[in-house]
Amino acid sequence: MGDAAGLAARRAALTALRAGDEDGTWSNRAVPAAIADLADARDRGFAAHLAYETLRWEGTLDAALSLVCSRPLAEVERPVHRVLRLGAVQLLVSDVPDRAAVDTSVALAREQVPRGRAKGAGGFVNGVLRALARQRHDLPWPSREDDPVAHLALTTGHPDWIVAELLERYDVERTRAILVADDVAPGVTLRAVGDRQTLIEELRAEGLEAVVGEVDEAVRVPGADPRRLDAVAAGRAVPQDEASMRVAHASGVRPGSSVLDLCAGPGGKATHLARLAGAVRGEPGPGGADEPPVVAVELHPHRAQLIRDAARSQRVAIDVRVGDATEPPLSPGETFDVVLVDAPCTGLGTGRRRPEVRWRRTPDDVDDLAALQRSLLSAAAARVAPGGQLTYAVCTWTGAETDGVADAFEASPAATGFTATGRRQLLPDRDDTDGMFIATWRRDGDR
Ligand SMILES: C[S@@+](CC[C@H](N)C(=O)[O-])C[C@H]1O[C@@H](n2cnc3c(N)ncnc32)[C@H](O)[C@@H]1O
């Protein structure tokens, strides 16, 4: 890679980091947008790699930079701090020669500040990164025996509280395996909307490697860019992790089921449920009716619109209603065979594709979201028809969400007449999926 291309790629990575910092844009959007203008695929790959690794290793990079920085990092202006992180990731994580890492960082630092201060910013970044390059084989991280939480946090790039959270549920070896797996970007998985084999043949005809996944509709397409696939644009395939596909299969839906999805935006699971229920536009429904009722509730109007768009593209019939699922916009007494609460959660289980989630969430978020999930689950239980099934799913692994919410539900009056039928925590190390928790209950009676 030439000097100019190398600098442009690093500048693009910096743009993605800034979008996350300043506007809260998630990396799975910010990175593709920031690298789109780079002409060479290798430059795009390098820029994406740097951006994602910087986000993953933020805590470790800051800990290392603090050791060599002459002033507290909190006092370093934000744009220069971002350049330091980007430089540090090249020295500590990526296989980039020291000189290229330092020189490009100096050039970027000079661009980040008003012209009068460019020289000072460049000199500062030069000094810090050179000092880090000298010390990088000698970083004083605690040993696993002395402080397992800090050791795992610094050597896998996670905050202490998430490590401690996992250590409450798993031993040190398993915790390390989960955290290491959380640092590896997943391959692309598609849900085939129609016939899976036809989709595989279409993808192979485009020169892509496409193989079946474990779930019935899953197709793995390593190395593909889903945004560039005709099949995705035309609604014949949906980018979706297999853990999410498993939620629809765990819900007990079958052809003709009536379905209520209470937290439905942007519609990944609602459209899958509609397919499995047979609510396909232009095809007679399995129960004789044209379209079995699939109702999707979503709090935010713009996310409700995404469900409508997805339903239209995938040719499924969904009645989308904007409202608060704790008091759902339904007729009194209206019940369904299948009720899903795919609740708002800390989202730690999506860290492979959005690594910054680990730094954005706090332990307070866990408690607030667990409380919301408990109310959503109680409201959902009231809408399950006799013989129907209730499903609670969250893409996270904290104990207070997952099992804590399921236990609280089972101990509450809302669970009267329900029998637990399954609980499962999917995790990236063992299942090679997002970290998704799924719990199901059957309501007494005949369906
Ligand atoms: C985890 S996402 C659901 C993802 C969706 N099931 C899918 O597969 O595409 C949770 C959704 O719940 C919505 N939400 C949050 N609070 C809600 C509430 N009180 N009532 C209804 N929807 C809510 C959020 O806006 C978000 O779209």
PDBQT file of the ligand as one rigid body, heavy atoms in Angstrom, charges set to zero:
ROOT
HETATM    1  C1  LIG A 501     -34.261  -6.053  20.051  1.00  0.00    +0.000 C 
HETATM    2  S1  LIG A 501     -35.168  -4.959  19.087  1.00  0.00    +0.000 S 
HETATM    3  C2  LIG A 501     -36.241  -6.038  18.219  1.00  0.00    +0.000 C 
HETATM    4  C3  LIG A 501     -35.640  -6.609  16.977  1.00  0.00    +0.000 C 
HETATM    5  C4  LIG A 501     -36.686  -7.265  16.077  1.00  0.00    +0.000 C 
HETATM    6  N1  LIG A 501     -37.467  -8.247  16.794  1.00  0.00    +0.000 N 
HETATM    7  C5  LIG A 501     -36.069  -7.919  14.864  1.00  0.00    +0.000 C 
HETATM    8  O1  LIG A 501     -35.852  -9.122  14.867  1.00  0.00    +0.000 OA
HETATM    9  O2  LIG A 501     -35.825  -7.191  13.884  1.00  0.00    +0.000 OA
HETATM   10  C6  LIG A 501     -36.290  -4.254  20.242  1.00  0.00    +0.000 C 
HETATM   11  C7  LIG A 501     -37.293  -3.313  19.620  1.00  0.00    +0.000 C 
HETATM   12  O3  LIG A 501     -38.234  -2.974  20.627  1.00  0.00    +0.000 OA
HETATM   13  C8  LIG A 501     -38.598  -1.616  20.456  1.00  0.00    +0.000 C 
HETATM   14  N2  LIG A 501     -39.161  -1.174  21.743  1.00  0.00    +0.000 N 
HETATM   15  C9  LIG A 501     -38.518  -0.676  22.825  1.00  0.00    +0.000 A 
HETATM   16  N3  LIG A 501     -39.374  -0.442  23.816  1.00  0.00    +0.000 NA
HETATM   17  C10 LIG A 501     -40.599  -0.796  23.355  1.00  0.00    +0.000 A 
HETATM   18  C11 LIG A 501     -41.894  -0.773  23.912  1.00  0.00    +0.000 A 
HETATM   19  N4  LIG A 501     -42.113  -0.335  25.165  1.00  0.00    +0.000 N 
HETATM   20  N5  LIG A 501     -42.920  -1.185  23.149  1.00  0.00    +0.000 NA
HETATM   21  C12 LIG A 501     -42.723  -1.623  21.886  1.00  0.00    +0.000 A 
HETATM   22  N6  LIG A 501     -41.509  -1.673  21.301  1.00  0.00    +0.000 NA
HETATM   23  C13 LIG A 501     -40.468  -1.263  22.032  1.00  0.00    +0.000 A 
HETATM   24  C14 LIG A 501     -37.322  -0.947  20.036  1.00  0.00    +0.000 C 
HETATM   25  O4  LIG A 501     -37.581   0.261  19.377  1.00  0.00    +0.000 OA
HETATM   26  C15 LIG A 501     -36.715  -2.005  19.129  1.00  0.00    +0.000 C 
HETATM   27  O5  LIG A 501     -37.122  -1.797  17.802  1.00  0.00    +0.000 OA
ENDROOT
TORSDOF 0
